[in-house]
Amino acid sequence: MKASLPIASLALLVLVAPPGFAGSLPESLSPQSKECVTCHEKESLGVVQQWGASKHFRAKVGCFECHEAKAGDTDAFMHYKQRISIIVSPQDCAKCHPSEVKEFSESHHAQAARILGSLDNTLAEVVEGDRGFVTPGFPKGVSSAAVSGCWQCHGSEVKVLAGGKLDPATWPNTGIGRLNPDGSRGSCTACHSRHKFSVEQSRNPENCGKCHMGPDHPQIEIYNESKHGIAFRANVDEMNLSNEKWVVGVDYNAAPTCATCHMSATKTQPVTHDVGMRISWNNRPIKSIRPEISDAKMGLAGAKVPWQTRRMSMQNVCLACHNQNYIDAFYLQYDALIDLYHRKFADPGLELMALAKPLLKPIEFSNKVDFTWFELWHHEGRRARHAVSMMGPDYTHWHGTYELAKHWYAKFIPELEDLVAKGESSGDPTKVAAAQALKAGLDKMMNSEEHRWYLGKMSAEEKAERERRAVEFKARYQ
């Protein structure tokens, strides 16, 4: 770890220290930081001005206190007779903010770089990319699609070169799960942008939207569509975003932001930097799972916190503006959509892809159906699940379940039927058997209650109900 801050009086700590600051504060700016400021006022004035508007400035925490390094630090180098490092890691921030760093380190955010080497990264490194970006840290090359795409949100493994320099393929990088040279995971500046570290900015929805957007997890788009997002934009001047404690229902009530629901304080809950502690479904996998299950897989402390407890914590946020009946009904709607997705698409999709495997080329994404299935669960399926969790109707339906159904019936099923036909005509007994098994699986799925409409096998009772509703609709609007 880098050196500790100078010791100051307890009285000064009580009077000056911002909330969450656990270390001792200096009485004045250190000589080293004064020297840093004198030079950087000439070389990078914007950085100094940002720091000057920060709580760090008011607490006399300067450049050197954050960037100071020890001789044994792998990324340390001498800079105007001072040993510093470029990266300020969570381990460094923990000198003054230990509880926040502990909570963060036990969150999924801190584990985001586990994507390195995953299916998603296979796309960026191989399918989309090549090894054309050659650096000292990657003499055999690395994909610039991964470097400038995946790694910028999830975090890179920062490689240190001679003299404490950082490899340009891995730095600059503020990915939230960054693997730092000191062994820590994460980047506090992913949310608390340097050098002002504005709490107002970190509470703003756009702060999260840097990464939580796009075809596979469009949370910022969903939020903007939702009543919550509409209320935020209409009442942003009433949000009191710069307030010190910022308790929902006390300091503001116009709208919630991402931080309100997932991190910020209520009248009975403190701030948390583990964003999973109020989530009752993990909607990232092919099938949604309870968060304690995914925490257990990652070896996180959250494995001991059941989803029911997390749901109660989220409902405590909701109660600042809604009553319990409203909240209970919302969660019934949410769970019902998850159940629909599992029964109609995820479960049969997994079964059919397993049956299709003997008929596919073995290389991932070398088959058309690989892309189709991936986008069904990774894009459309995720969009629908994330959207219902945040009350975004258009993303639940038109960008979610509609796209899911369209590609299921218009792409996925026909592609599997093509595999059956090719397998049956291959003359290879193994492939013929596999094709027959896949055909049986398709027949079973298509004749199920969820899919039999496609074969014209809708039950008489359901047909009558559809006709009754059509008559009702015409009577209402004609």
Phi, psi and omega in degrees: 000154177284163187299151181284162178288156174300151182277139176230176183288151178297324180300317180295322178301315182294321185282324191252329191298130175288158180305140180088353181274112187259347182274181176267143185260142176287154180283335178209167180296135183294154178302323181296316180291325176301320180293320178301314184295319181303319182281315186287342172296334179268322188268325183211071186299325181301320179297316181295320179294320177298314178298322180296338178265007186261165173291332176301318179299313182293334178269005179064031174261113187250193184304312187292325182297330179267324187262357180300141180229160175263163183300328183276354180292130185296332182258017180281147174206160181273131183222106183050051175070011176240138179271117183225174170223154181289314186282130168255106188267168174306327178298324176290317180296332183294344176302326182244338184234060186295320183291320179296317180293322178298313179299315180297316184296340180263009183260166175293330177305314182292342181261010188299332182285358175296348177296337181301122182089001182275182178301317179300318182286335173301320177300310184290323185276327187244302186294314181271329193245193176208197180251038185281345181265100183258127179224169177302325180282341179228070183298337177267003176091159179213158182283125178291339176295323177285316183300311186267354179249269186308312189292335184286338174260313185280334182105146178254166168272106186290122180260131182260131179261182180301141178076017178079005178287154184251135183298132185294345175283340184242359178209133011286147178199125175239028177304139191291343177249024185309139177265108190270156180301334181275005177093350179281161178246139171110174179212109179298329182285356172300326179249322182260079189303132179288154003249011177272329180054048186294123175291329177297315179295319182293338179271352183280137182304324180299335179299319179282332184292349176302321182248324184273074180202173175096186190292335186258340176205073186275055183300321182291322177293319179297314179301315181299327179284330187289164176299328178297313181293321178297317180295324179297311182294324181287334188235026186302329180289347180258005188279344175057039189298335182269001180299145186295306184269325172052066179264124181296137183085348180244304182267344177197154178211007185289325183188158171263153170248180176305315181297321180306308187284322191258344188220322195280169188284149167244184179295338182237359180237139175279172172297144173230144175256011171256100188289354180267357187283357176236014182256129183256354170226137168263108186264015180282319185287178177304315173247136177297140179231163178287144188297328180294334178290314179292326176296320179296321179297329181266000180070032183265155182297336180297349177301338182267000182251106184292158183298330180298321178294319180294321179295320177298323179295319177292319180297331176298326175291313183301325184295347176295335183232339185239160175268169187294324179298318178298314182295315180299318180294320177301315183291331173295319177296316180300308182297326180294322179292320176299316179298317177301311181301316180298309186292317189273330187235306188295308182297308178294328179296315177299318180295316181292320179293326176294320178291328182282341187309316180296344182262000184258152169296139191288346183278129179303134179066021173263359177243143179302320183293337176300314179293317181300311181295319179302313182288331178300311182268322187281331180253284185299315181296318177294317181302314181298316183291316178294322183293318180293329180292338183243014176060049175249094189295321182292320178287333174293316185266286190293322178268355184243268187294328177295309178300321179299310180294318181301312182284335176295309185276328185267342181236301189299307182296312177301323179293322176292322177297323176297320177298321178299312182298316180293321179294319181292330181263006185287334185080357178268116183305324180294316180289324177299315179296319179295321179295320179294322177294319178294319179299318178296320178296319178296316180298317179298315181295314185291337178268003178287164182303325184287333190239355188293342176305326183296333180264006182073025184251026176300138183295154180301321180297316181291322177300315180298320179294320178296318180294320179299318181290328178294317178297317179300318179298313182296319180296327182288324190249349179278000000 
